[in-house]
Amino acid sequence: MPLLINRAVAENDPWQFVSADAIEANADLPVGDIVVPFAYYLENKTQLLAREGKVAVVVNGDDDLQSLIACLSELSLVAIDFPAFRDGRGFSIARKVVRAGFKGEVRAVGDVGRDRLEYMENCGFNAFDISDEAFSDDTLKAFTEITVNYQGTAADPRPIFRR
């Protein structure tokens, strides 16, 4: 899967995503930087923060955002899952995470496609995990197609009539 970080294709990704099923099947976590489900992070925070390597979480619309915001200072990356195209809760999650002062990587994972990239970036995403089927040479052009935003964005929260 191509990974875009700050509008460029990343050559390598140091983060290893560890699913809930993999955690249940094997108690040993991989060495290095890992991304775990938020519920698992909350249950095992002390052990995760004591291990070598950075720890990040993947959240979805069902997770408690207040608990996430309370943990942001401990995280380098927040991955936000888009389980389906019609599920837009990830946009709101990213906006709230950025407004809470998170300065790390906010990564969109799941159903991430070209048609929503700039909107995702406006909400605060700075990394996008795009499937091979959805990625093309044309994908990077999505960030420059919309030149005027009427609503505020993560970069400039003022609406157009306040600029």
C-alpha positions in Angstrom: 0.0 0.0 0.0 1.4 3.4 -0.9 1.8 5.7 2.1 1.6 9.5 1.6 3.1 11.7 4.2 3.0 15.4 3.8 1.8 15.1 0.2 4.7 12.8 -0.9 5.0 9.1 -1.3 7.0 7.7 1.7 9.7 5.1 0.8 9.4 3.2 4.1 7.1 3.0 7.0 8.7 2.3 10.4 5.3 1.6 12.0 4.0 -2.0 12.3 0.2 -2.3 12.7 -0.7 -5.0 15.2 -4.4 -6.1 14.9 -6.5 -7.2 17.9 -6.6 -10.8 16.4 -2.8 -10.9 16.2 -2.5 -9.7 19.8 -4.9 -12.4 21.0 -3.2 -15.1 19.0 0.4 -14.2 20.1 1.2 -12.4 23.4 4.6 -11.2 22.0 4.5 -7.8 20.3 6.9 -7.1 17.5 10.1 -5.1 18.2 10.1 -1.5 17.0 7.4 1.1 16.6 3.9 -0.3 16.7 0.3 0.7 16.2 -2.2 -1.0 18.4 -6.0 -0.8 18.7 -7.0 2.0 21.1 -8.9 -0.3 23.4 -5.8 -2.5 23.8 -3.7 0.6 24.5 -6.0 1.7 27.3 -5.9 -1.8 28.9 -2.1 -2.2 28.6 -0.8 1.4 28.7 1.9 0.8 31.3 3.4 -2.2 29.6 3.3 -0.6 26.1 5.0 2.6 27.2 7.7 0.7 29.1 8.8 -1.3 26.0 11.4 -0.1 23.5 10.0 1.7 20.4 7.2 4.1 20.0 3.6 3.3 20.5 0.7 4.6 18.5 -3.0 3.8 18.3 -5.6 3.2 15.7 -9.1 4.6 16.5 -12.5 4.5 14.9 -15.8 6.2 15.5 -16.7 3.8 18.3 -13.8 4.8 20.5 -14.1 7.3 23.4 -12.6 10.5 22.1 -12.2 12.0 25.6 -9.9 9.1 26.6 -8.0 9.6 23.4 -7.5 13.3 23.9 -6.2 12.6 27.4 -3.5 10.2 26.0 -2.3 12.4 23.1 0.9 13.5 24.9 2.0 9.8 25.1 1.5 9.2 21.3 3.6 9.9 18.2 0.9 8.8 15.7 -2.8 8.5 15.7 -4.2 6.3 12.9 -7.9 6.9 12.2 -9.8 4.1 10.5 -12.3 4.7 7.8 -14.2 1.4 7.7 -16.3 2.4 4.7 -16.7 5.3 2.3 -20.0 6.3 3.9 -18.5 6.5 7.4 -17.3 10.1 7.9 -16.6 10.1 11.6 -12.9 10.0 11.0 -13.0 13.6 9.7 -14.4 14.8 13.0 -12.0 12.7 15.0 -9.0 14.2 13.1 -10.4 17.7 13.6 -10.8 17.2 17.4 -7.3 15.6 17.7 -5.7 18.5 16.0 -7.7 21.1 17.9 -6.6 19.4 21.1 -3.0 20.3 20.2 -1.7 17.0 18.8 1.4 17.7 16.7 2.3 14.1 15.6 1.3 12.2 12.6 -2.5 11.9 12.0 -2.9 9.0 9.5 -6.0 7.9 7.6 -6.3 4.2 7.2 -9.0 1.9 5.7 -11.2 3.2 2.9 -9.0 6.1 1.8 -9.5 7.3 -1.7 -8.3 10.2 -3.9 -11.6 12.0 -3.9 -11.4 12.7 -0.2 -7.7 13.4 0.3 -7.8 17.2 0.3 -10.8 17.2 2.6 -8.9 14.9 5.0 -5.9 17.2 4.9 -8.2 20.1 5.7 -9.4 18.3 8.8 -5.8 17.7 10.0 -4.6 14.5 8.4 -1.0 14.6 7.3 -0.5 10.9 6.3 -2.7 8.6 4.1 -2.5 4.9 3.7 -4.0 4.2 0.3 -4.7 0.8 -1.2 -2.8 -0.2 -4.3 -6.1 -0.3 -6.3 -7.0 3.3 -5.3 -3.5 4.7 -5.9 -2.4 6.1 -9.2 0.1 8.7 -10.6 -2.8 11.1 -10.6 -3.4 10.8 -6.8 -1.1 13.6 -5.7 -3.0 16.1 -7.8 -5.9 15.8 -5.5 -4.2 18.1 -3.0 -4.2 21.1 -5.3 -7.5 20.8 -7.1 -9.5 22.9 -4.6 -8.0 26.4 -4.3 -10.5 28.1 -2.1 -12.0 26.7 1.1 -15.1 28.3 2.5 -14.9 26.5 5.8 -11.9 26.8 8.1 -9.2 24.1 7.9 -6.6 22.7 10.2 -4.1 25.1 8.6 -6.4 28.2 8.9 -9.4 27.7 11.1 -11.0 31.0 9.9 -13.9 30.7 7.5 -13.6 32.6 4.2 -15.6 35.6 5.4 -13.1 36.2 8.3 -9.9 36.1 6.1 
